Amino acid sequence: MTEGETDVNLNYDVIVVGAGPAGLAAATVCARAGLETIVIERGRKPGTKNVMGGVLYTRPTAQVFGEFWKDAPLERCVIEQNAWILTEDSAIKLGYRSPQFAEDVPNSYTVLRVKVDEYFAQKATEAGALIINETKVDEVLRLLLLRESTVS
Ligand SMILES: Cc1cc2nc3c(=O)[nH]c(=O)nc-3n(C[C@H](O)[C@H](O)[C@H](O)COP(=O)(O)OP(=O)(O)OC[C@H]3O[C@@H](n4cnc5c(N)ncnc54)[C@H](O)[C@@H]3O)c2cc1C
């Protein structure tokens, strides 16, 4: 290797922009499938540029990350959920509440993104993906590979 050269692999099958839940789920699935995968995140680390917290739903999350409730940094399980239909001066509220939703494997959990995104990032890394932080993607270059054709 000569001066100025690096040993960083610049050839990837998959380049994911953004280490949010979607990007990290995609990167985890791709890396597990054996694809060389890199994730580029503009934040200092995954979770630092996102909405502060929210509700994480168990079923879709488990499809990618397995039994995450056993070791993920979750805050609390959700036992009550409501929806409101509003008019200017009134509201109809529909909802459910039961301690049973905390039993066995709950339907959803409250989470802080700064913690849970880092957990997803760890899973993506364990699967083989490389995560680069503090790097903003400004442009996507589309390379069109034209197959040589013999038109007569
Ligand atoms: C106020 C609010 C409350 C919400 N509450 C919930 C909730 O309780 N439960 C729920 O399931 N969903 C909730 N959502 C929706 C949820 O936030 C999104 O569906 C989810 O964050 C989408 O994930 P994502 O990975 O696609 O994008 P994001 O979470 O937005 O992640 C995108 C990532 O890409 C990075 N990025 C963006 N541009 C670039 C770039 N050019 N270069 C490099 N990195 C880049 C960002 O820094 C970020 O880390 C809420 C949304 C809002 C706005």
The ligand as a MOL file (V3000), in Angstrom:
LIG
                    3D

  0  0  0     0  0            999 V3000
M  V30 BEGIN CTAB
M  V30 COUNTS 53 58 0 0 0
M  V30 BEGIN ATOM
M  V30 1 C -43.7050 13.3620 15.9500 0
M  V30 2 C -43.6230 11.9550 15.4310 0
M  V30 3 C -43.9880 10.9110 16.2700 0
M  V30 4 C -43.9020 9.5800 15.8250 0
M  V30 5 N -44.2440 8.5630 16.6690 0
M  V30 6 C -44.1270 7.2750 16.2670 0
M  V30 7 C -44.3970 6.2000 17.1560 0
M  V30 8 O -44.7240 6.4060 18.3270 0
M  V30 9 N -44.2630 4.9300 16.7080 0
M  V30 10 C -43.8920 4.6680 15.4030 0
M  V30 11 O -43.7920 3.4830 15.0430 0
M  V30 12 N -43.6240 5.6660 14.5500 0
M  V30 13 C -43.7440 6.9550 14.9380 0
M  V30 14 N -43.4550 7.9690 14.0680 0
M  V30 15 C -43.0480 7.6270 12.7370 0
M  V30 16 C -41.5940 7.1690 12.7770 0
M  V30 17 O -40.8030 8.1870 13.3690 0
M  V30 18 C -41.1190 6.8990 11.3780 0
M  V30 19 O -42.0100 6.0310 10.7210 0
M  V30 20 C -39.7410 6.2480 11.4200 0
M  V30 21 O -38.8270 7.0480 12.1330 0
M  V30 22 C -39.2630 6.0280 10.0240 0
M  V30 23 O -38.0120 5.3890 10.1200 0
M  V30 24 P -36.9060 5.6680 9.0470 0
M  V30 25 O -35.7350 4.8070 9.4050 0
M  V30 26 O -37.5020 5.5550 7.6700 0
M  V30 27 O -36.5710 7.2370 9.1450 0
M  V30 28 P -35.9410 8.0680 10.3480 0
M  V30 29 O -36.2700 7.5000 11.6810 0
M  V30 30 O -36.3190 9.4890 10.0670 0
M  V30 31 O -34.3740 7.8920 10.1400 0
M  V30 32 C -33.7380 8.4660 9.0300 0
M  V30 33 C -32.2500 8.5020 9.3390 0
M  V30 34 O -31.5680 8.8980 8.1720 0
M  V30 35 C -30.5980 9.8780 8.5030 0
M  V30 36 N -30.4420 10.6940 7.3070 0
M  V30 37 C -31.4140 11.4380 6.6900 0
M  V30 38 N -30.8990 12.0360 5.5910 0
M  V30 39 C -29.6010 11.6520 5.5080 0
M  V30 40 C -28.5440 11.9470 4.5720 0
M  V30 41 N -28.7380 12.7290 3.5120 0
M  V30 42 N -27.3270 11.3810 4.7730 0
M  V30 43 C -27.1180 10.5550 5.8550 0
M  V30 44 N -28.0780 10.2580 6.7640 0
M  V30 45 C -29.2980 10.7890 6.5910 0
M  V30 46 C -31.1870 10.6340 9.6960 0
M  V30 47 O -30.1870 11.2580 10.4690 0
M  V30 48 C -31.8910 9.5050 10.4420 0
M  V30 49 O -31.0540 8.8570 11.3890 0
M  V30 50 C -43.4950 9.3060 14.4990 0
M  V30 51 C -43.1090 10.3640 13.6730 0
M  V30 52 C -43.1640 11.6670 14.1290 0
M  V30 53 C -42.7190 12.7960 13.2280 0
M  V30 END ATOM
M  V30 BEGIN BOND
M  V30 1 1 1 2
M  V30 2 1 2 3
M  V30 3 2 2 52
M  V30 4 2 3 4
M  V30 5 1 4 5
M  V30 6 1 4 50
M  V30 7 2 5 6
M  V30 8 1 6 7
M  V30 9 1 6 13
M  V30 10 2 7 8
M  V30 11 1 7 9
M  V30 12 1 9 10
M  V30 13 2 10 11
M  V30 14 1 10 12
M  V30 15 2 12 13
M  V30 16 1 13 14
M  V30 17 1 14 15
M  V30 18 1 14 50
M  V30 19 1 15 16
M  V30 20 1 16 17
M  V30 21 1 16 18
M  V30 22 1 18 19
M  V30 23 1 18 20
M  V30 24 1 20 21
M  V30 25 1 20 22
M  V30 26 1 22 23
M  V30 27 1 23 24
M  V30 28 2 24 25
M  V30 29 1 24 26
M  V30 30 1 24 27
M  V30 31 1 27 28
M  V30 32 2 28 29
M  V30 33 1 28 30
M  V30 34 1 28 31
M  V30 35 1 31 32
M  V30 36 1 32 33
M  V30 37 1 33 34
M  V30 38 1 33 48
M  V30 39 1 34 35
M  V30 40 1 35 36
M  V30 41 1 35 46
M  V30 42 1 36 37
M  V30 43 1 36 45
M  V30 44 2 37 38
M  V30 45 1 38 39
M  V30 46 1 39 40
M  V30 47 2 39 45
M  V30 48 1 40 41
M  V30 49 2 40 42
M  V30 50 1 42 43
M  V30 51 2 43 44
M  V30 52 1 44 45
M  V30 53 1 46 47
M  V30 54 1 46 48
M  V30 55 1 48 49
M  V30 56 2 50 51
M  V30 57 1 51 52
M  V30 58 1 52 53
M  V30 END BOND
M  V30 END CTAB
M  END
